[in-house]
Amino acid sequence: MLILYLAIAVLMVPLGAGIAFVSQVQQKHFGNIFGLTAGAVLGVVLVMMMHLYTEVGYVTILVMWGGFFLISVVERLTTHQRDATEGNAKSKWGINLTVLGLSVHSLADGLNLVIAAREEILGSALAFAILIHRLPVGTLITVALLRNQTFTKALARLTPLIVGPVIGALLGDQLLRGAFKDLTDYLAAFAVGTLLHVVMDGFRGRYTTESVGLSHTAKALFAIGFVLTFCAIYFLQGFEGGHVH
Protein backbone atom coordinates (compact mmCIF):
# COMPACT_ATOMS: atom_id res chain seq x y z
CA MET A 1 0.00 0.00 0.00
CA LEU A 2 2.85 2.39 0.79
CA ILE A 3 4.28 1.98 -2.71
CA LEU A 4 0.89 2.91 -4.19
CA TYR A 5 0.66 5.95 -1.92
CA LEU A 6 4.14 7.11 -2.93
CA ALA A 7 3.43 6.63 -6.64
CA ILE A 8 0.34 8.81 -6.37
CA ALA A 9 2.22 11.40 -4.27
CA VAL A 10 4.96 11.69 -6.91
CA LEU A 11 2.42 12.07 -9.74
CA MET A 12 0.22 14.63 -8.01
CA VAL A 13 2.63 17.57 -8.31
CA PRO A 14 3.42 17.21 -12.05
CA LEU A 15 -0.29 16.63 -12.63
CA GLY A 16 -1.04 19.87 -10.82
CA ALA A 17 1.69 21.59 -12.83
CA GLY A 18 0.14 20.29 -16.05
CA ILE A 19 -3.24 21.69 -15.02
CA ALA A 20 -1.60 25.06 -14.43
CA PHE A 21 0.06 24.97 -17.86
CA VAL A 22 -2.99 24.02 -19.94
CA SER A 23 -5.35 26.29 -18.00
CA GLN A 24 -3.34 29.50 -17.76
CA VAL A 25 -6.27 31.56 -19.03
CA GLN A 26 -8.58 30.07 -16.40
CA GLN A 27 -6.50 30.80 -13.32
CA LYS A 28 -9.49 32.22 -11.48
CA HIS A 29 -10.67 28.64 -10.97
CA PHE A 30 -7.48 27.49 -9.24
CA GLY A 31 -8.50 29.05 -5.95
CA ASN A 32 -11.81 27.21 -6.16
CA ILE A 33 -10.01 23.89 -6.63
CA PHE A 34 -7.84 24.60 -3.62
CA GLY A 35 -10.86 25.63 -1.55
CA LEU A 36 -12.63 22.33 -2.21
CA THR A 37 -9.58 20.14 -1.59
CA ALA A 38 -8.50 22.12 1.48
CA GLY A 39 -11.96 21.67 2.97
CA ALA A 40 -11.69 17.92 2.40
CA VAL A 41 -8.27 17.84 4.07
CA LEU A 42 -9.60 19.79 7.06
CA GLY A 43 -12.46 17.29 7.37
CA VAL A 44 -9.93 14.46 7.60
CA VAL A 45 -7.84 16.43 10.09
CA LEU A 46 -10.78 16.99 12.42
CA VAL A 47 -11.86 13.34 12.35
CA MET A 48 -8.28 12.26 13.02
CA MET A 49 -8.07 14.66 15.95
CA MET A 50 -11.28 13.22 17.44
CA HIS A 51 -10.08 9.66 17.00
CA LEU A 52 -6.64 10.28 18.48
CA TYR A 53 -8.01 12.24 21.41
CA THR A 54 -10.64 9.66 22.37
CA GLU A 55 -8.49 6.58 21.76
CA VAL A 56 -5.05 7.74 22.89
CA GLY A 57 -5.42 10.90 24.96
CA TYR A 58 -4.90 14.64 25.06
CA VAL A 59 -1.13 14.31 24.55
CA THR A 60 -1.82 13.63 20.86
CA ILE A 61 -3.39 17.08 20.56
CA LEU A 62 -0.22 18.62 21.93
CA VAL A 63 1.85 16.59 19.47
CA MET A 64 -0.43 17.74 16.66
CA TRP A 65 0.21 21.38 17.49
CA GLY A 66 3.90 20.53 17.71
CA GLY A 67 3.75 19.40 14.07
CA PHE A 68 1.82 22.52 13.12
CA PHE A 69 4.30 24.90 14.72
CA LEU A 70 7.37 23.02 13.49
CA ILE A 71 6.27 23.39 9.87
CA SER A 72 5.36 27.00 10.63
CA VAL A 73 8.91 27.65 11.85
CA VAL A 74 10.37 25.99 8.75
CA GLU A 75 8.13 28.10 6.54
CA ARG A 76 9.14 31.27 8.37
CA LEU A 77 12.84 30.45 8.13
CA THR A 78 12.55 29.95 4.36
CA THR A 79 10.52 33.10 3.68
CA HIS A 80 11.61 35.70 6.23
CA GLN A 81 13.93 37.41 3.74
CA ARG A 82 11.21 38.25 1.22
CA ASP A 83 10.78 41.77 2.53
CA ALA A 84 14.52 42.42 2.20
CA THR A 85 14.35 42.40 -1.62
CA GLU A 86 12.61 44.69 -4.04
CA GLY A 87 10.75 44.67 -7.37
CA ASN A 88 10.91 41.63 -9.65
CA ALA A 89 13.83 40.23 -7.66
CA LYS A 90 11.57 40.13 -4.64
CA SER A 91 9.03 38.06 -6.55
CA LYS A 92 11.61 35.53 -7.77
CA TRP A 93 13.23 35.28 -4.34
CA GLY A 94 9.86 34.75 -2.70
CA ILE A 95 8.98 31.97 -5.15
CA ASN A 96 12.34 30.26 -4.62
CA LEU A 97 11.88 30.25 -0.87
CA THR A 98 8.30 29.06 -1.15
CA VAL A 99 9.44 26.12 -3.30
CA LEU A 100 12.16 25.38 -0.73
CA GLY A 101 9.69 25.44 2.15
CA LEU A 102 7.23 23.19 0.31
CA SER A 103 10.04 20.81 -0.62
CA VAL A 104 10.95 20.45 3.04
CA HIS A 105 7.29 19.82 3.78
CA SER A 106 7.19 17.13 1.09
CA LEU A 107 9.68 15.15 3.18
CA ALA A 108 7.11 15.24 5.96
CA ASP A 109 4.52 14.00 3.44
CA GLY A 110 6.65 10.89 2.90
CA LEU A 111 6.90 10.23 6.63
CA ASN A 112 3.18 10.81 6.99
CA LEU A 113 2.43 8.27 4.25
CA VAL A 114 4.49 5.65 6.09
CA ILE A 115 2.40 6.38 9.16
CA ALA A 116 -0.81 6.20 7.12
CA ALA A 117 0.18 2.80 5.74
CA ARG A 118 0.63 1.52 9.31
CA GLU A 119 -2.48 3.15 10.81
CA GLU A 120 -5.16 0.46 11.00
CA ILE A 121 -8.30 2.53 11.50
CA LEU A 122 -7.98 5.88 9.73
CA GLY A 123 -4.83 5.29 7.71
CA SER A 124 -6.64 5.50 4.36
CA ALA A 125 -8.28 8.78 5.36
CA LEU A 126 -4.92 10.23 6.41
CA ALA A 127 -3.33 9.11 3.14
CA PHE A 128 -6.22 10.68 1.20
CA ALA A 129 -5.63 14.03 2.91
CA ILE A 130 -1.87 13.89 2.31
CA LEU A 131 -2.25 13.01 -1.36
CA ILE A 132 -5.09 15.33 -2.31
CA HIS A 133 -3.43 18.47 -0.93
CA ARG A 134 -0.42 18.00 -3.22
CA LEU A 135 -2.47 18.57 -6.39
CA PRO A 136 -3.51 22.21 -5.76
CA VAL A 137 -0.12 22.96 -4.24
CA GLY A 138 1.53 21.81 -7.47
CA THR A 139 -0.92 23.87 -9.51
CA LEU A 140 -0.65 27.10 -7.54
CA ILE A 141 3.14 27.14 -7.23
CA THR A 142 3.46 26.42 -10.97
CA VAL A 143 1.23 29.41 -11.71
CA ALA A 144 3.78 31.61 -9.95
CA LEU A 145 6.76 29.94 -11.66
CA LEU A 146 5.25 30.30 -15.15
CA ARG A 147 5.23 34.08 -14.82
CA ASN A 148 8.92 34.30 -15.71
CA GLN A 149 10.03 30.92 -17.11
CA THR A 150 9.01 28.07 -19.40
CA PHE A 151 7.00 25.07 -18.27
CA THR A 152 10.02 22.74 -18.63
CA LYS A 153 12.14 24.91 -16.34
CA ALA A 154 9.26 25.28 -13.88
CA LEU A 155 8.83 21.51 -13.72
CA ALA A 156 12.57 21.08 -13.15
CA ARG A 157 12.38 23.55 -10.25
CA LEU A 158 9.66 21.39 -8.72
CA THR A 159 11.81 18.24 -8.73
CA PRO A 160 12.60 18.39 -4.96
CA LEU A 161 8.90 18.82 -4.24
CA ILE A 162 8.06 15.86 -6.50
CA VAL A 163 10.60 13.36 -5.11
CA GLY A 164 10.47 14.60 -1.51
CA PRO A 165 7.86 12.04 -0.35
CA VAL A 166 10.00 9.13 -1.52
CA ILE A 167 13.01 10.37 0.45
CA GLY A 168 10.84 11.16 3.45
CA ALA A 169 9.28 7.70 3.31
CA LEU A 170 12.68 5.98 3.22
CA LEU A 171 13.80 7.94 6.26
CA GLY A 172 10.46 7.50 8.00
CA ASP A 173 10.40 3.76 7.46
CA GLN A 174 13.78 3.47 9.16
CA LEU A 175 12.55 5.56 12.08
CA LEU A 176 9.44 3.46 12.55
CA ARG A 177 11.48 0.26 12.47
CA GLY A 178 13.63 1.58 15.29
CA ALA A 179 12.93 3.50 18.47
CA PHE A 180 9.70 5.05 17.15
CA LYS A 181 7.92 1.82 16.17
CA ASP A 182 5.57 2.03 19.19
CA LEU A 183 4.74 5.70 18.65
CA THR A 184 2.59 5.42 15.53
CA ASP A 185 -0.40 7.19 17.08
CA TYR A 186 1.71 10.15 18.18
CA LEU A 187 3.43 10.36 14.81
CA ALA A 188 -0.01 10.30 13.19
CA ALA A 189 -0.93 13.27 15.37
CA PHE A 190 2.22 15.03 14.17
CA ALA A 191 1.19 14.31 10.58
CA VAL A 192 -2.24 15.80 11.22
CA GLY A 193 -0.59 18.97 12.54
CA THR A 194 1.55 19.39 9.42
CA LEU A 195 -1.52 18.99 7.21
CA LEU A 196 -3.40 21.59 9.22
CA HIS A 197 -0.59 24.07 8.63
CA VAL A 198 -0.70 23.53 4.86
CA VAL A 199 -4.46 24.12 4.83
CA MET A 200 -4.16 27.34 6.82
CA ASP A 201 -1.27 28.63 4.71
CA GLY A 202 -3.08 27.94 1.47
CA PHE A 203 -6.25 29.52 2.83
CA ARG A 204 -4.28 32.74 3.32
CA GLY A 205 -2.94 32.60 -0.26
CA ARG A 206 0.65 31.78 0.69
CA TYR A 207 1.34 29.50 -2.28
CA THR A 208 1.47 32.33 -4.79
CA THR A 209 3.30 35.65 -4.80
CA GLU A 210 0.04 37.51 -4.17
CA SER A 211 -1.43 37.21 -0.70
CA VAL A 212 -5.02 37.79 -1.75
CA GLY A 213 -6.57 34.85 0.03
CA LEU A 214 -9.52 32.89 -1.36
CA SER A 215 -12.60 34.24 -3.12
CA HIS A 216 -16.08 33.92 -1.64
CA THR A 217 -16.78 31.03 -4.04
CA ALA A 218 -13.62 29.23 -2.97
CA LYS A 219 -14.55 29.69 0.68
CA ALA A 220 -18.01 28.25 0.00
CA LEU A 221 -16.39 25.24 -1.71
CA PHE A 222 -14.06 24.95 1.27
CA ALA A 223 -17.09 24.61 3.55
CA ILE A 224 -18.72 22.07 1.22
CA GLY A 225 -15.57 19.97 0.99
CA PHE A 226 -15.18 20.03 4.75
CA VAL A 227 -18.76 19.03 5.56
CA LEU A 228 -18.96 16.25 2.96
CA THR A 229 -15.60 14.70 3.89
CA PHE A 230 -16.15 14.96 7.63
CA CYS A 231 -19.61 13.39 7.44
CA ALA A 232 -18.48 10.63 5.07
CA ILE A 233 -15.58 9.53 7.29
CA TYR A 234 -17.46 10.09 10.54
CA PHE A 235 -20.40 7.88 9.63
CA LEU A 236 -18.54 5.31 7.53
CA GLN A 237 -16.10 4.69 10.38
CA GLY A 238 -18.93 4.38 12.90
CA PHE A 239 -18.10 7.36 15.10
CA GLU A 240 -21.78 8.10 15.58
CA GLY A 241 -22.18 4.78 17.38
CA GLY A 242 -19.33 5.23 19.79
CA HIS A 243 -15.56 5.18 19.88
CA VAL A 244 -13.66 3.29 17.25
CA HIS A 245 -11.58 0.43 18.65
Rosetta blueprint (number, residue, H / E / L):
1 M L
2 L H
3 I H
4 L H
5 Y H
6 L H
7 A H
8 I H
9 A H
10 V H
11 L H
12 M H
13 V H
14 P H
15 L H
16 G H
17 A H
18 G H
19 I H
20 A H
21 F H
22 V H
23 S L
24 Q H
25 V H
26 Q H
27 Q H
28 K H
29 H H
30 F H
31 G H
32 N H
33 I H
34 F H
35 G H
36 L H
37 T H
38 A H
39 G H
40 A H
41 V H
42 L H
43 G H
44 V H
45 V H
46 L H
47 V H
48 M H
49 M H
50 M H
51 H H
52 L H
53 Y H
54 T H
55 E H
56 V L
57 G L
58 Y L
59 V H
60 T H
61 I H
62 L H
63 V H
64 M H
65 W H
66 G H
67 G H
68 F H
69 F H
70 L H
71 I H
72 S H
73 V H
74 V H
75 E H
76 R H
77 L H
78 T H
79 T H
80 H L
81 Q L
82 R H
83 D H
84 A H
85 T L
86 E L
87 G H
88 N H
89 A H
90 K H
91 S H
92 K H
93 W H
94 G H
95 I H
96 N H
97 L H
98 T H
99 V H
100 L H
101 G H
102 L H
103 S H
104 V H
105 H H
106 S H
107 L H
108 A H
109 D H
110 G H
111 L H
112 N H
113 L H
114 V H
115 I H
116 A H
117 A H
118 R H
119 E L
120 E L
121 I L
122 L L
123 G H
124 S H
125 A H
126 L H
127 A H
128 F H
129 A H
130 I H
131 L H
132 I H
133 H H
134 R H
135 L H
136 P H
137 V H
138 G H
139 T H
140 L H
141 I H
142 T H
143 V H
144 A H
145 L H
146 L L
147 R L
148 N L
149 Q L
150 T L
151 F H
152 T H
153 K H
154 A H
155 L H
156 A H
157 R H
158 L L
159 T H
160 P H
161 L H
162 I H
163 V H
164 G H
165 P H
166 V H
167 I H
168 G H
169 A H
170 L H
171 L H
172 G H
173 D H
174 Q H
175 L H
176 L H
177 R H
178 G L
179 A L
180 F L
181 K L
182 D L
183 L L
184 T H
185 D H
186 Y H
187 L H
188 A H
189 A H
190 F H
191 A H
192 V H
193 G H
194 T H
195 L H
196 L H
197 H H
198 V H
199 V H
200 M H
201 D H
202 G H
203 F H
204 R L
205 G L
206 R L
207 Y L
208 T L
209 T L
210 E L
211 S L
212 V L
213 G L
214 L L
215 S L
216 H H
217 T H
218 A H
219 K H
220 A H
221 L H
222 F H
223 A H
224 I H
225 G H
226 F H
227 V H
228 L H
229 T H
230 F H
231 C H
232 A H
233 I H
234 Y H
235 F H
236 L H
237 Q L
238 G L
239 F H
240 E H
241 G H
242 G L
243 H L
244 V L
245 H L
